[in-house]
């Protein structure tokens, strides 16, 4: 995906993950969580399932939301 779409979808995924997890972050943190969450989960899925590649933006968004939720949960586990 292009960088602009990646940033937009990352921000949206981070915001949705923030609402799901009941966290309170800013816009930049949401974008970072969404992009990093998507990258981490895409890497994990590609290792587990071989040649996994999201085929459209909806699949990328879902993976990014799940990845961002995982990062928020991991951060909470480390903090407490």
N, C-alpha and C positions, 0 to 999 in steps of 0.2 A: 504494500500500500504506500501511497505517497505520504510525505511528512505531515502535510496539513491535515489530511484525513486521519492519520495516526494520532495527532495531537487532539483533534476534535473528538474522536472516538475514545481516546484515553481519558480525556476530561469528563466525558459523559459516563464512561464506565466507573471512573473514580467517584463521581458524584452519586451514582446509583449504589455503589458499594458502601459509600459513606452513609447513605440513608438506610440501607439494609442492616448495617452493623451498628447503627446508632452512634457513629463517631461525629466529631466536629472538626473538620479540616478546612483549609482554604483552597482556592482554585488551583494554585500551583501544586499543592500536595495532591489534589485529586488527579490532575493530569499525570503527575509522576507515578502515583499508585496505579492508575489505569494502564499506562504504558509498560511499566516494570512488571506489573501483575500479568499482563498479556504476554510479555516476553518470557517470563519464567514459566507460566503454565503452558505456553506453546512449546517451549523446550522440553518440559516434562512429558507432554503428550506425544511429541515427536519421538522421544526416546522409548516410551512405552509402546506406542502404536506404529512405530516405523515412520513412514513418510506422511505424517499428519500435517496438513496445511489447511487453514480455514479458507473455504471457497468463496465466501462473500462477507460483506461487512457485518451482517447480523451474527454470523458464527464468530467473527473476530470480537464483536462487542460482548457476546456471551462469555467467551473465554476470558476476555479482559475483566469482566465483572467478577467472575469466579476467582481469578488470580488476585485481583485487588482485595476482595473479601479475605482471601487466604493471607495476604500480606498484613492486613489490619489485625486479623486474629493472631498471627505470629508475633506482631509487634506487642500486642496486649499480653501475650504469654511471656514474652521476654521482660516486659516492664514489671510484671507482678511476680 
